[in-house]
Every structure is written in structure tokens, then in C-alpha cells.
């Protein structure tokens, strides 16, 4: 077996990783490519759905837009985009939205651009863009129970990305790529559906990180067996180059979870109980320790060594959309 990303040799050393989010006791072997560094599950689970219980965190429900938390998010997001209201500046310092900050810096981004969010659930990121004035928003998620129509400018379809037609100015995926089996096939699809001046933005965990090196099989981002691929910059560059794309920018956006989550796993403590209730962090860590984890994550973000990133892709200049 060679690397599914670059066809390079895989290390003979297996990572035998336990399912620790719910602590079911199942273990799964992973291998790392000696060439591109991508970590990948040795065999896809025969029935992956059994590892996604109804209370899995990504199945979160639509939030009340009038709640204090959602109003604070909107205030923060509007400051990022419009630079108004100093309260938003404070909120962004406390709880930054690095995705919007990254999007705002990109050349040619405008509110009329066509946006596709793949694996978007109820559409949290799309709702944030709509609040900022974006008017051509589409989401897809094959695991939603039905289509969701917020208005004519924002519709979320219950369908797979391969069923989508047309071209888009912005294609984005927030923590979805690592769950997909056909990595090359997805990038090939993007190459056919991204406009000539468009962007692909992917948020995902990164294996070339200090947390991976420090915690090994207890690293919280394994999320075995739900995460099938844990990329490095090198493996993402290979995928992009093979399909006429290039990496435009990488900004790391992890928080303290890379440490406190991994520490819980190292102690044999799951993130959630059988009913999906989160493990109370203050039972295991002091407030000072949790604050230190977040501060250290902030430090690693600026040095490109944290375990989560926002990666922006664009077309290679000599590769217009076919």
C-alpha cells in the first residue's frame, strides 16, 4: 500500500489509535507517508455511520439568532468586515473569527460572488455571510434531513457535491475534507467548478503540528475513525498541484483544545459521555491552565505550528477552468 495522496512510500510504523471521543474501545491503524507526511487510516470502516451518533458535535442545531451569544458573534463579524463599533474589536480579540479575517483579505472578494459551502449542516458560516450582505449563497450537506430554504439568497440542499452543477467564485469546506475518502476526486471536481478567479477555502486539522508530535496517538485531532486523512502543508500542495491549483495562503486558527483535549485522552477521559454531554473541563483543569492553553495556541497560530488551519487555494495562472 502506497500513500493515497502522492503514491509515496508509507512508514512501516503503525499508529494504533483508539476511538476516544466517546471511548468505545475500538482501535484503528493509521499510517504516515514518508514523502508528503499525510497521515491516513489504513482501511476505511465498513460501516462509518455507526461512529456518528445523533449527538455527534457536527450535528448541532440551528442557534437562536436573538440569543446573547449569536448577537455577540454578529457584532464581532461586522467589526471584522466593516471595522465599525469598538465593542466588536474587543469581542474579536476574545473570540476571533479567523475565517472571516482571512476571507476579507483576499483580492476580488465581493458580496455578489457565488458561494458554495460543502458539508455545511444548518449553514452557520453562510448565515454569517448573509448578515454581512452576501447575496448568492448555496450550501449542501447530504446528511441533513431535508433542504433548508432561508430565503432566495440562501438555500441549503440535501445533496452530495458531485450532484452540483455550475461554477462558483468561492467554494469552502469547514472541517469536512478529513472525513472524505476520495481526496483527489474532490480536488478534480473543484478544478472543474471553480471560476477562473475563484478561491477554495478549506479548514482542517494539520498533522505537521506541535500537538501531533507531543501527544502521538492521544492527539485529539485523530478523531478515529471519523478522520480518514490528516494533512500536512506538503500533502495539500501535492493535491493542489496535481489539479491545477496552488496554495494562496495558510493561516492557523486552533485554540486550546489541542492541549486540553489531548490531555484528557492521555488520561483515558472521553470528550463526551454516552448522552453527548461534554466532559466538564474545570473538573480536570484549573482556569489558569485553560487560559494558558489558549494563550499558547495563539502563539503557535502565529508561528504556523498549531494543529488546525485555514488553507486558501486559487488557480494556477495557466490553468483556466475547463
N, C-alpha and C positions, 0 to 999 in steps of 0.2 A: 504494500500500500504506500503510495506517494501522497504528497500534500495535494489536497483538492483545490488549492488556490494557485500554486505556482508549479506543481508537479515536482517539487524538490524532495530530497530525502527527509523522512521523519526520524526523529530521535528514537532509539530503541528503548528509552526510558519512558514508562507509562506514568501518568498522573492518575491514581485511582481516587476519584472524587466522590464523596458521599452527598446525597441529596440532603441538604441541611436547612433549607428554608422552613420545611415542616418536619424535618428529621424522621423521614420514613425508613431510613436504614439502608436503602438501595445505594449501590455504588456503581460508578461508570468510569471506564478508562478513557483518558484523553491523551493525545499525542501532540508534540510540538514540532513544527517544521524547522529543520536546521538551516534552511535558506532564508525564508521570509519571516520566520518567527511566529506565524499564525498557530494558535492552539485550537485543536478541533477534536470533537468527540469521535471515538474510534468507530462506533456503529450508531446510526440513528435509532432511537427507541421504536419498537414495533407499534406501540400504541401511545404516541406522545400526549394525546389528550388526557390521559389519566394523571398526568403530572401538572395539570392546570385546573385545580379545584375552583368551584364557584367563587371562593373568597380570595383567589389569587389577586395580587395587588393591582395588576394592569386592567382588571375588570371593574375599575372604580366607576361609580355612578356620577351622573351629572350633578355638579355642585350648584347650590342656590346662589344665583348671581347677586342677591341682596345681602348675603352673609358678609360679616366684617372682613373675613379672610379674602373673599373674592373682590370686594371693593378695594381692599389694600393692594391686591395684585394689579387691578386696573390702574390705580393711581401710580404704582411703580412703572408699569408698562408704558403709560402715557408720558412719564418723565423720560424714559429711555428714548422714545420716538420723537417727542416734541420739545423736550428739555424745558418743560414748564412745571411749576409747583415744586418748591423745595422739599415738601413732605415726601414726594416720590423719590427724590435723591436719597433721602435717609432710608426709605424702605428698600431701595435697590442696593444700598450699602449693606443692609442687614440680610437681605434675601435676594441676591442678584438673579436676573434673568439673562444669562449669557447667550442664550439662543437669539433673543431679540437684539441684543447688543451686537452680535455677530452679523445678523441679517441687515441691520441698519447701516453697517459699514460697507456693504457690497455695492459695487458700481451698478447703476441701472435699475436698482430695486424701486418699484413704484406700486401704488395702490391698485392699479389696473391690471397688474400682471396676473397670469393664470397660475394658481397654486394647487398642487395635489399633495395631500398628506396620506401616506400609506400606513395602514395599521393604526389608525388614529383613535379608536374607541369612540367615545362620545364627542370628540373633537375639541379638546381643551386648547390646543395650540391654534386651531383655526378660529375658535371663538375670540381668542386674544387678538388675532389679526383683524377679525371683523370689527372689533371695538376700536381698532386704530384706523379704520376706514377702508380696508381692503375689500374689493367688491367681486372678485372672481375666485371663489374658494370651493374646492371639492375635497372630500375625504372618502376613503374606502377602508373597510375592515370586514373581512369575511366572517369574523366571529361575533359581530353584532347580531341581535335577533331580527332586526329589520332595518330598512332605510330610515334615516333621520333627516327630515327637512326642516331646517330652522327658518329659512326664507329662500327666495330665488337666488340669492347670492351665496348661500351656504347649504350644501346638501352632502350628506354622508351616505354612501351606498354600501350595501352589504354585498361586496363582491371582491374577487381576487384582482391583484394588479394586472395580471395577464389579460383580464377581460376589458381593460380600459383602452379606449382609442384616443387619438389626437395627440397634440404636443403641448407641453407645459413649460412656463418660464421658471417655475420653482417646483421641484419635487423634493419632498422631505420625509424623513423617517426618524421617529424618536424611539430609540431602544427597540428596534424591530429586526434589523439586519442579523443580529446574532442568533435569532430564532429561525432563520430561513435556511433550507437545505441547499438550494441552487444559487450559490453566490454569483458565479459567473453569468448564469442565465439572467439574474436580476440586473446586473450591470449592462448586459447586452440589451435588455428591454429599455433601460434608461437611455442608452445611446440612441435608440430609435424614437423616443418620446420626449426628449429634452430639446427645447428650442435652441437655436444656434448660440444665443447669448444668455442661455438659462443657467441655473445652478441646481445642483443636487446637494442637499444638506442632510447629513446623517449624524445622529447622536448615538454613541455606543460605548461599551466598556473597552479598555485598552490593556492588552497583555504586557506591553513594554512599559510597565509602571513599577513604582517602588512597592506598592501594596502586593502585587503579584510575587515579586521577589522576596518580600518579607514573610508572607503568610503561606505561600505554597498552596497545598490542597485545601487550606482553610480560608483562602481568599474569598470574600463574599461575592465577588462578581462571577464566580464559576456558575452559580445557579444551575448546577447539574440536575437533571439532564435537559433543562429547558434552553440553555445557551449552548448552541452547537458549534459556534465559531467565536473565538476571542482574538481579535485582530491586533496587529501592530501597524505602525505607520508604513513599514516596508510592504506588508501584505496588502494594505489598501492601495498603495502606489502601484503594485503589480496589477491588481484588478482594474484600476483606472486606466493604466497604460494599455492594457490588453483590449480595452473597449473604447478607445478614442477620447478618454477623459484625463484630467490632471487634477492634482490636489491644489486648490487655490489658497486654502488656509486651514489651520488646525488650532482650535482654542480649547483648552482643558477646562472642564466645568464640574469636577467632582466635589463632594462635600465630605464631612467627617465619617460618613457611613463606611467608607473604605477601611477605616480603622475599627470603629466600634462594632460593625457587622462582622468583620473578620475575627475580632477578639471574642465575640460571642460564639462563633463557630469553633474557634480553637478550644473553648471551654465546654463544647458539646451542648450549647444552648441554641435552639432554633430562633429565627426571627419572628415566627408566628406560632400560635398554638393551633390545636385541631379545628377551632372555630374561626380562625383567621384574625384573632386578636393579637396585636403587636406585643412583643416582649417589652415590659416596662424598663426603659434604659436606666432610670435612676435607681433601680434595684441593683444594678451591676456596675454603674459608673457614677462618679461624683460629677456635679455640674461643672467644676473646674476642668475635669478630664474631657468631658464632651466639648467644652469650649476650646480646649487645646487641640482636639482632633480637628475641629473646623478651621482653626487658625493654621494648622499645619497643612490641611488640604488646600487652603487658599495659597499658601506658599508654594506648594507643589504644582498647582494650576499654572502659576506664572512661570514655572520652570519646565513645563511640559512633562512632568513626572507623575501626575495623578492618574487615577485609573479609569477616567471617563473623559470623552472628548466630543467636541462638535467639529465635524470634518466637512469642509466645503469643497465641492468638485465643480469644475467647469469643463467646457470642451477644449480639446487641443485645437489650436488655430487652424490646422489643416484638416480638421475632421468635422465638416458641417453635417447637420442631421440629414439622414437619408430619407 
